[in-house]
Each structure stands twice: as structure tokens, then as C-alpha cells.
Amino acid sequence: MQLYEELQARGLIAQVTDEEGVRELVNAGKATFYIGYDCTADSLTAGHFMTLVLMKRLQMAGNRPIALIGGATTMIGDPSGRTDMRPMLTREDINHNAACFKKQMERFIEFGEGKAQMLNNADWLLELNYVDLLREVGACFSVNNMLRADCYKQRMEKGLSFLEFNYMIMQSYDFYHLFQHYGCNMQFGGNDQWSNMLGGTELIRRKLGKDAQLLTINLLTDSQGNKMGKTAGNAVWLDANKTSPFDFYQYWRNVGDADVIKCIRMLTFLPLEEVEEMSHWEGSQLNRAKEILAYELTEMVHGEEEAKKAQEGARALFSIGSSTENMPSTQLSEGDLTNGEISILDLLVKAGLTASKGEGRRLVQQGGISVNDEKVTDFAAVFTLAQLQEGLIVKKGKKVFHKITL
């Protein structure tokens, strides 16, 4: 099976502009393609994971990836999939985030001469003269067509800023620039980016009289219908300091029964024949499939040693309910206490188990929090210095465990 056909078989391809053209380029290893990453945080998330794996697959087949860091587009903010405007970041924050992205991407993609490239659209977008851009590029875009695009349509009721309205033009200019200066003949992205991506091909066609191709990938969703990489309102980060290898493993270990084979097919490098065999698994066999998924992805992101530790820790935790060696932990100091005590709500926030006291209050009221195997029923409950010195095991829901020490 050739690469394009494998991508189809794995359920990765959502739509393309010219299937025969894309298939020919990809299968021949002649695609120079780019995927863009806006630097809105100092770590990539599990939501970026699929595009990183896709770049790895294509590079292994001889194609050349361009990882485009959105140093300039991050200053505007992509309205796609958003109900409100993104927070404004400083240039310093964006540059710091870009450096963090590069370190994480190097685990997946091989950069260097004749290999993958990492570029930053700040290098050309920030040099543009606004009036020249309007004359050269703005004339190629119909406002009527732009307003019909999904990325804008969903924002019209709550309000779309003129700042964000320019995002499509900037992303389109990226493809135009990369096509001219780097031989980039294809753009990849999630299917929610289709409207933005079409702008780039149209700009190339109108300005240069040439064609370039688009291929969008299916965005993986979890059983709750949220985009991959979100859990309990918090992102699942690829940075071990933000999401521990154990928590990363547990996220994938806890995917729904209906999603596990789909995730294995789309995200791992296991042979399709093996995945097809797993697709017939039922009942307790699906727990084995979840372990395989969690191990494969944790190894890819954090390495073999951390993947083994996470797997052993998870197995021990659920088999005997008492192993804490590889459990995520938080160490508090006496300064975190008030009069020698700390409330359950403060404890949950400091451990990163909830984003706010309000979220913690709801979890307690719903019976979702236990400490040392005892359900917490009062959101005003407090824990003493002596209890913390002995250590607390906090259980959130059925499967999230966290150790608190002093």
C-alpha cells in the first residue's frame, strides 16, 4: 500500500483540492508541504499531535515538511473554532513559545539540510507595508466570500473584530510566500482550516497563474465530542512539566471504548493489519487496546523509559490501589497553609486537579473527590499539617490519582 492510500485507510484525509495531483506528489515523495502552528502557549498540546505524526509519516516517505511557526499570525489570532477573540500576546511571549515548539517538534521531525525546515512567518509578514499588502493581496479577496466562510460565519453573531478578519489574508499570504521562495506545493491542516487554506491556493492562482494543492486531515474527537487534547477543561500538553508522562498516559488509557481503535489507527505506526485485527476486540480486550494506545503515544512523546514507568505505575495503581511510586505528585510548603490547614478547594487548585475553586466545589458536590479512599462530601473540608506530613492521595473521578506531600 502506498502512502496516500495508507492515509486514507487510517481515516486521516478529510478533503483535498485535487486528489490525483495530491496522490501523485505524496506517493512519489515530491511534496514540499507546510503546516502552521500559532504560538499561543509555551507547549504544543495533544491537539497538535496528529499533525506532528502526519509530518513524520510523510517525511519517512521522502516528502519535505515545513513547520511554519506563526510568529506574526499569533499576534492576530485565528478565529476558527473560537467563540471569542484570543488573548493578545507580546512579541517576547511569542518568541519564547516558538522556541519551545521547536524543541518538541524535533522529537518527531528531522530538521536539517535537505530535510524538514522550520520557518517563522514573522520574517516576512512583519516586513510588509500595509498599503502595498492591500493593493497586492486585498484585491484578490471577495469580502462576500470571506463572510460565507465557516471560520467567520460562526463568529458573526457574537462579533468578529477587524483584527481577526485579516487572519485569512495573512494565512493565504504565507502559502503564497512559501510557494514562491521555498517550492512549497502543498498545504496541510485540520478540516476546520479549509476556508483559510482555500484563500492561499486562490492567491497563488490569481497572482502567479499556477496551481498548488491542499489536503486537510480529519480532526480526531474524543467520546464527548471535544477536540483531541482537551480533558476536564484543561489542555493535555506535550511538555512533561505541564502534563506529566503518567497523566499523558492516563489520558489515552481513558479514551472511550468507541474511540480507541480509531485513535490507534490514526495516531500510531502499528501496521494496519494489526489494527484491523484489534477492531474485532470486545469487552475486556478493549482495555488491552487502550494500554497499547497509551504506551505507543507516550513513548513517542516522552521516550521508552517514561512510557514504561507510566504503564507500570498505572497497572500497579489499578491492580492493588496502593502504589504511589509513579503517581503524579505535588509538594506543598507550610507557606501554602493558613493557620496550619489547607482547604480541599485550595488543595485541588494547587495540585492542578481543577482550574478554579468553583470547579472544585462542583466536583465535591457531585461526589467526584476522595482523599485517602474517603469521599469528600463537604467543600469546606480542611486538611492539617500533620495529615500532609503523612501524605494524601487525592482521587478525582474514577481514574485520576494524585499524591500530595509537604
HUKAGI-V705348 format. One record per helix or strand of 2 or more residues. SS is the DSSP state (a for helix, b for strand). FROM is the first residue (numbers start at 0). LEN is the number of residues. If there is no record, write none. Layout:
BEGIN
SS&FROM&LEN / SS&FROM&LEN
END
This chain:
BEGIN
a&2&7 / b&12&4 / a&18&9 / b&31&7 / a&45&15 / b&63&7 / a&72&3 / a&90&15 / b&115&5 / a&121&4 / a&129&7 / a&137&3 / a&142&6 / a&149&4 / a&161&4 / a&166&16 / b&185&5 / a&190&18 / b&212&5 / b&229&2 / b&233&2 / a&244&9 / a&259&8 / a&271&7 / a&284&18 / a&303&17 / b&328&3 / a&333&3 / b&340&3 / a&343&7 / a&356&9 / b&368&3 / b&373&2 / b&381&3 / a&384&6 / b&391&5 / b&399&6
END
